[in-house]
Amino acid sequence: MAEDIVVKMTADFFKTLSHPARIKILHTLEKGERCVCEIIEEVDIEQSNLSQHLGVLKKQGIIDSHKDGQKVIYQIVYPSVLDVVSAAEKTLSEQIGRSQSILKFLKDK
């Protein structure tokens, strides 16, 4: 029963990370706290769309925000989320490397 809850929570966590804009947001916040105006420049999406993605990440508890005057500043709450993203990117790199090896083998046949 408890294991089922953990499995569902883990799946929900990965669903939260399952959009390219959210990965870009995390890469932007990896450099430290950023205001929306800085995030929007780096992620290059509409502000309304950015707000939705920030809301999803915030609801999951991955990021948090605070006000600084008129600006809303965002930061990563759990830096270990970057390890998860990095592990996924490493796995993709390995998959691409393997695919290239297979293609080279087939081409050389």
C-alpha positions as CSV (number, residue, x, y, z in Angstrom):
1,M,0.0,0.0,0.0
2,A,2.7,2.5,1.0
3,E,4.8,1.3,-1.9
4,D,1.9,2.1,-4.3
5,I,1.8,5.6,-2.9
6,V,5.5,6.1,-3.5
7,V,5.3,4.7,-7.0
8,K,2.5,7.1,-7.9
9,M,4.4,10.0,-6.3
10,T,7.5,9.1,-8.4
11,A,5.4,8.9,-11.6
12,D,3.9,12.3,-10.8
13,F,7.4,13.7,-10.2
14,F,8.5,12.5,-13.6
15,K,5.3,13.9,-15.2
16,T,6.2,17.3,-13.8
17,L,9.6,17.0,-15.5
18,S,8.1,15.8,-18.8
19,H,8.0,19.1,-20.7
20,P,10.9,20.7,-22.5
21,A,10.1,24.1,-21.1
22,R,10.3,22.8,-17.6
23,I,13.7,21.3,-18.2
24,K,14.9,24.6,-19.7
25,I,13.5,26.4,-16.6
26,L,15.5,24.1,-14.3
27,H,18.7,24.6,-16.3
28,T,18.2,28.3,-16.0
29,L,17.6,28.1,-12.3
30,E,20.6,25.8,-11.9
31,K,22.7,29.0,-12.2
32,G,20.9,30.5,-9.1
33,E,17.8,32.5,-8.3
34,R,16.2,34.2,-11.3
35,C,13.3,36.6,-11.8
36,V,10.6,35.9,-14.4
37,C,12.1,38.5,-16.7
38,E,15.4,36.6,-16.8
39,I,13.8,33.1,-17.1
40,I,11.6,34.3,-20.0
41,E,14.7,35.5,-22.0
42,E,16.5,32.1,-21.5
43,V,13.5,29.8,-22.1
44,D,12.0,31.9,-24.9
45,I,8.3,31.3,-24.4
46,E,5.3,33.5,-23.8
47,Q,4.9,34.8,-20.3
48,S,1.5,33.2,-19.8
49,N,3.0,29.8,-20.9
50,L,6.0,30.4,-18.6
51,S,3.7,31.1,-15.7
52,Q,1.9,27.8,-16.2
53,H,5.1,25.8,-16.3
54,L,6.5,27.6,-13.2
55,G,3.2,26.8,-11.5
56,V,3.5,23.1,-12.3
57,L,7.1,23.0,-10.9
58,K,6.0,25.0,-7.8
59,K,3.0,22.8,-7.2
60,Q,5.3,19.7,-7.2
61,G,7.5,21.5,-4.7
62,I,10.6,21.5,-7.0
63,I,10.9,25.3,-7.1
64,D,9.7,28.1,-4.9
65,S,9.4,31.9,-5.2
66,H,9.5,35.1,-3.2
67,K,8.8,38.7,-4.0
68,D,11.6,41.3,-4.3
69,G,9.8,44.6,-4.8
70,Q,7.8,44.2,-8.0
71,K,9.8,41.1,-9.2
72,V,9.0,37.5,-8.4
73,I,12.2,35.5,-7.9
74,Y,12.3,31.7,-8.4
75,Q,14.8,29.2,-7.1
76,I,15.2,25.4,-7.0
77,V,14.2,24.0,-3.6
78,Y,15.8,20.6,-4.0
79,P,19.0,20.8,-6.1
80,S,19.0,17.0,-6.4
81,V,16.4,17.4,-9.1
82,L,19.3,18.5,-11.3
83,D,20.9,15.1,-10.7
84,V,17.7,13.5,-12.0
85,V,17.8,15.7,-15.2
86,S,21.5,15.1,-15.6
87,A,21.0,11.3,-15.3
88,A,18.3,11.3,-17.9
89,E,20.6,13.4,-20.3
90,K,23.5,11.0,-19.6
91,T,21.2,8.0,-20.4
92,L,20.1,9.7,-23.7
93,S,23.7,10.3,-24.6
94,E,24.5,6.7,-24.1
95,Q,21.5,5.6,-26.1
96,I,22.5,7.9,-29.0
97,G,26.1,6.5,-28.8
98,R,24.8,3.0,-29.0
99,S,22.5,3.8,-31.9
100,Q,25.4,5.4,-33.7
101,S,27.5,2.3,-33.2
102,I,24.8,0.1,-34.5
103,L,24.3,2.3,-37.6
104,K,28.1,2.3,-38.2
105,F,28.1,-1.5,-38.0
106,L,25.2,-1.8,-40.4
107,K,26.8,0.8,-42.8
108,D,30.1,-1.0,-42.8
109,K,28.5,-4.4,-43.6
